[in-house]
Amino acid sequence: MAETEARFDYVIVGAGSAGCVLANRLSEDPNVTVAVLEAGGKNNSLLVKMPAGVGQLIANKGVSNWGFETTPQKHLDNRILYQPRGRGWGGSSAINGMIYIRGHARDYDQWRQMGLNGWGYADVLPYFKRAQHHDDGADAWNATGGPLCVSRGPPGDPIYKAFIQAGRQAGFPVTRDFNGYQQEGVGPYHLTIRDGERCSAALSYLAPVIDRPNLKVITDAHAGRVIIENKKAIGVEFSAGPGKPVQRVLAGREVILSGGAFQSPQLLLLSGIGPADELRKLDIPVVHDAPDVGRNLQDHLDVCIIYEMTKPLSMYSKTKGLKQPMIGLQYMFFKQGAGRTNHLHAGAFLKTRGELDRPDIQLHLVNAVMRDHARIKPDRDGFTVHACQLRPESRGTVKLASRNPFDAPLIDPNYLASEVDRRTMRDSVRVVRDICSQDALKLHRGPEMAPGAEVRTDAEIDAWIRGNAETIYHPVGTVRMGADDKAPVDEQLRVRGLDGLRVIDASVMPTLIGGNTNAPTIMIAEKLADLMRGKPALPRQDAPIAEDERAAVA
Ligand SMILES: Cc1cc2nc3c(=O)[nH]c(=O)nc-3n(C[C@H](O)[C@H](O)[C@H](O)COP(=O)(O)OP(=O)(O)OC[C@H]3O[C@@H](n4cnc5c(N)ncnc54)[C@H](O)[C@@H]3O)c2cc1C
């Protein structure tokens, strides 16, 4: 039974990438009151602040990381995969890799073509720009003055330059800005790092406005149910943990779920909004039969192609023995040294087949031997090329394990259910091997550790992928926005069939965009904040993109 009640105009569940943007933008109006419920804490540890802390944050389930797992994956030898997710201020932006990518322009034009008015590239570009402050200055694609700081990494280790040269030698274009004129190519990543500090959504959007009298952020507040009366969301029940008192917070205007792609559908289901038959099986009263809540899960599956390194230049040698604590101390006291960056400075967006209108794979180069999300510590020098498929056909689900809000949801991404997905992943291994065999990497490259020289045929590569592929952390689509009646939310992200309830986070993306998902989630929240405040949409802005890539856009 609920013990206490407070009332605000808006109640936001989740202080992650989307939730922080909404908290900031909605509370800009001093006449409006906003509450944010966040299950985690303030995330003010050194590891969160220091970009080089990323490996430990991802590897360790704990205060900043929910550390979920998938159900056994049928097409991956029934393996259970690790699924880190951010917890606390900043959500996943507090533990993510800090790669700043928007996806391909055509991804958004495709949303518009699906009937989602206002979501084409020209519609969303102004919101990407409003969010951004790029250290390089403004151009047709980038802006200055926004809260989210984007910078280029330092030149970094020689491996990054060598990799880009190797890509060129393999016949791929070089791209200086994957968010600019041409996504396709090999090039440097731009990073959400501000002056050597992780620029999470909390640092950029929440911390600067935390003293506003009309904004209240409640930490250790795990939402368990949306309170609905007469088909209208009127508040949220939450508590600090299992067995702790349940409290209620009421929303005069709207409840907004920003719990992310696993937990927003979970909360809808717990609130009786979802497939009626599934809810009945768990004795959850059906408030609204919405069969597609929790469906349409898409994620980027990834493999790590690993090479030994001929010289002691990788993170292994750089952090050996006492060097790692020294890096931490140097950063803590002087904000200098190797702690200032994420050590993820180069990558690629490539096509596995010439006839494609957009790159279908993405590469991330890490100057370290990366195994099992860094949970297996490197024992030698080496480098890893992550390869993921950008637009999988496979679709999975998020379901309830029980009606207990503290039980993790059942996450089934159903990876590699489609032949196209299996072929693309296989091709991605061959593309990486092609790049890594070029002369530019000769000085650095030792023997291939994974998959290993003996893995050559299609069948051998497929078997290796089944036994080793993992997520690269971009789940979306579980509360998809759609123009059709079955879509759980409409193009204004209102939950269909109910009043006063929106979902605003990565779960609303109808299709996975071609790239990392933090900046797109922030863009979505920026755009919705305008809409909710009754402001006109920012004027559409087109920016040129490479003609061959645009040819297929209507
Ligand atoms: C390890 C990792 C690495 C990544 N690397 C990159 C990268 O380099 N670049 C990039 O662009 N993207 C990256 N991503 C993806 C990107 O960070 C996410 O897509 C994005 O942050 C999602 O934002 P969101 O608002 O949907 O959810 P989140 O940011 O995950 O926020 C959800 C918030 O809701 C809270 N919450 C959940 N349920 C409840 C509840 N019941 N009650 C109260 N609070 C609740 C959570 O604690 C969390 O704070 C990465 C993600 C991860 C996990």
Ligand as a Chemical Component Dictionary entry (heavy atoms), coordinates in Angstrom:
data_LIG
# 
_chem_comp.id                   LIG 
_chem_comp.type                 NON-POLYMER 
_chem_comp.pdbx_formal_charge   0 
_chem_comp.three_letter_code    LIG 
# 
loop_
_chem_comp_atom.comp_id 
_chem_comp_atom.atom_id 
_chem_comp_atom.alt_atom_id 
_chem_comp_atom.type_symbol 
_chem_comp_atom.charge 
_chem_comp_atom.model_Cartn_x 
_chem_comp_atom.model_Cartn_y 
_chem_comp_atom.model_Cartn_z 
_chem_comp_atom.pdbx_ordinal 
LIG C1  C1  C 0 27.976 -0.747 -22.388 1  
LIG C2  C2  C 0 27.333 0.184  -23.387 2  
LIG C3  C3  C 0 28.130 0.810  -24.356 3  
LIG C4  C4  C 0 27.536 1.656  -25.292 4  
LIG N1  N1  N 0 28.330 2.383  -26.137 5  
LIG C5  C5  C 0 27.761 3.357  -26.887 6  
LIG C6  C6  C 0 28.575 4.287  -27.595 7  
LIG O1  O1  O 0 29.815 4.256  -27.551 8  
LIG N2  N2  N 0 27.955 5.249  -28.332 9  
LIG C7  C7  C 0 26.592 5.325  -28.403 10 
LIG O2  O2  O 0 26.089 6.186  -29.133 11 
LIG N3  N3  N 0 25.805 4.457  -27.734 12 
LIG C8  C8  C 0 26.355 3.516  -26.951 13 
LIG N4  N4  N 0 25.564 2.713  -26.193 14 
LIG C9  C9  C 0 24.102 2.823  -26.328 15 
LIG C10 C10 C 0 23.517 4.071  -25.695 16 
LIG O3  O3  O 0 24.235 4.455  -24.556 17 
LIG C11 C11 C 0 22.046 3.789  -25.375 18 
LIG O4  O4  O 0 21.363 3.468  -26.577 19 
LIG C12 C12 C 0 21.339 4.977  -24.745 20 
LIG O5  O5  O 0 22.034 5.440  -23.627 21 
LIG C13 C13 C 0 19.919 4.556  -24.367 22 
LIG O6  O6  O 0 19.276 5.612  -23.728 23 
LIG P1  P1  P 0 17.864 5.391  -23.038 24 
LIG O7  O7  O 0 17.421 6.708  -22.554 25 
LIG O8  O8  O 0 16.981 4.644  -23.968 26 
LIG O9  O9  O 0 18.124 4.387  -21.821 27 
LIG P2  P2  P 0 19.197 4.454  -20.662 28 
LIG O10 O10 O 0 20.216 5.495  -20.927 29 
LIG O11 O11 O 0 19.666 3.062  -20.456 30 
LIG O12 O12 O 0 18.372 4.955  -19.401 31 
LIG C14 C14 C 0 17.397 4.226  -18.731 32 
LIG C15 C15 C 0 17.388 4.692  -17.289 33 
LIG O13 O13 O 0 16.187 4.283  -16.671 34 
LIG C16 C16 C 0 16.480 3.757  -15.392 35 
LIG N5  N5  N 0 15.413 2.811  -15.076 36 
LIG C17 C17 C 0 15.122 1.672  -15.724 37 
LIG N6  N6  N 0 14.047 1.084  -15.185 38 
LIG C18 C18 C 0 13.664 1.872  -14.157 39 
LIG C19 C19 C 0 12.606 1.791  -13.213 40 
LIG N7  N7  N 0 11.739 0.765  -13.215 41 
LIG N8  N8  N 0 12.490 2.774  -12.309 42 
LIG C20 C20 C 0 13.354 3.814  -12.292 43 
LIG N9  N9  N 0 14.369 3.939  -13.165 44 
LIG C21 C21 C 0 14.516 2.984  -14.086 45 
LIG C22 C22 C 0 17.823 3.114  -15.559 46 
LIG O14 O14 O 0 18.478 2.916  -14.324 47 
LIG C23 C23 C 0 18.527 4.093  -16.468 48 
LIG O15 O15 O 0 19.168 5.110  -15.739 49 
LIG C24 C24 C 0 26.121 1.844  -25.263 50 
LIG C25 C25 C 0 25.343 1.220  -24.295 51 
LIG C26 C26 C 0 25.936 0.404  -23.349 52 
LIG C27 C27 C 0 25.071 -0.255 -22.303 53 
# 
loop_
_chem_comp_bond.comp_id 
_chem_comp_bond.atom_id_1 
_chem_comp_bond.atom_id_2 
_chem_comp_bond.value_order 
_chem_comp_bond.pdbx_ordinal 
LIG C1  C2  SING 1  
LIG C2  C3  SING 2  
LIG C2  C26 DOUB 3  
LIG C3  C4  DOUB 4  
LIG C4  N1  SING 5  
LIG C4  C24 SING 6  
LIG N1  C5  DOUB 7  
LIG C5  C6  SING 8  
LIG C5  C8  SING 9  
LIG C6  O1  DOUB 10 
LIG C6  N2  SING 11 
LIG N2  C7  SING 12 
LIG C7  O2  DOUB 13 
LIG C7  N3  SING 14 
LIG N3  C8  DOUB 15 
LIG C8  N4  SING 16 
LIG N4  C9  SING 17 
LIG N4  C24 SING 18 
LIG C9  C10 SING 19 
LIG C10 O3  SING 20 
LIG C10 C11 SING 21 
LIG C11 O4  SING 22 
LIG C11 C12 SING 23 
LIG C12 O5  SING 24 
LIG C12 C13 SING 25 
LIG C13 O6  SING 26 
LIG O6  P1  SING 27 
LIG P1  O7  DOUB 28 
LIG P1  O8  SING 29 
LIG P1  O9  SING 30 
LIG O9  P2  SING 31 
LIG P2  O10 DOUB 32 
LIG P2  O11 SING 33 
LIG P2  O12 SING 34 
LIG O12 C14 SING 35 
LIG C14 C15 SING 36 
LIG C15 O13 SING 37 
LIG C15 C23 SING 38 
LIG O13 C16 SING 39 
LIG C16 N5  SING 40 
LIG C16 C22 SING 41 
LIG N5  C17 SING 42 
LIG N5  C21 SING 43 
LIG C17 N6  DOUB 44 
LIG N6  C18 SING 45 
LIG C18 C19 SING 46 
LIG C18 C21 DOUB 47 
LIG C19 N7  SING 48 
LIG C19 N8  DOUB 49 
LIG N8  C20 SING 50 
LIG C20 N9  DOUB 51 
LIG N9  C21 SING 52 
LIG C22 O14 SING 53 
LIG C22 C23 SING 54 
LIG C23 O15 SING 55 
LIG C24 C25 DOUB 56 
LIG C25 C26 SING 57 
LIG C26 C27 SING 58 
# 
